[in-house]
Amino acid sequence: MKQAVVVRSDVKMGKGKLAAQVAHASLTAAEFAMTRREGWFGKWKSEGQAKVVLKVGSEEALTDLYRKAKSAGLPSALIEDKGLTQVEPGTVTCLGIGPAPDDLVDSITGKLKLL
């Protein structure tokens, strides 16, 4: 079981902002799993909450991954920033996928590079 967080590398954010956006994606996707994939969430949590942070180069690539994850029935959360600090309001920054079985997450994110 694992969770993947995919970050847009074309959006310039400071390290703290990036960390906050990744945390938003991780938590929001995990909350989705808690309510709709309780068994996946419980197993992931008991196994140590494995996560991987990956990157894509555009909003289009990120939203395409989101559509694929949703279509596959995976817990997923697309994060849009409120624009209070470093980016414009509504900027899509990252995507959380899972927790879910490794092979299902890898079927969506397996070709991406680490952040």
Steps between C-alpha positions, in 0.01 A plus 500: 500500500622848421404852417643715221504878499568655161624860488506742208863591435399797283350689797766687695448459874732535797590187694253574777216569256580180311501300824162645598347416162632141518352470851162627373500239223607217729245575770210568265553179302542303824174645638326393180637147549387497865141556394486296180787248517523438873681168461766657279547788743531271803750271332708796373503657846600178674780443247663838568321735255743464207510804271687603189519857362522527123491778241335600173569803283153645446146541628375298203719204598381523860130516411545207260642293788208609718248382240679165469512453879131584540409271210694217668306556824803620695472751785632823354506872572593782265624801696423859397675777693304790648764742376569672831879487477717386208272392214190634329159399642375174349845374399495121490816395684494128566307175511471235767427142391434226751553339736442200280675177403844569353420354160191720458691816592788397275262445208432876509834643622759232423674692221539828689827628645559575866475865599 
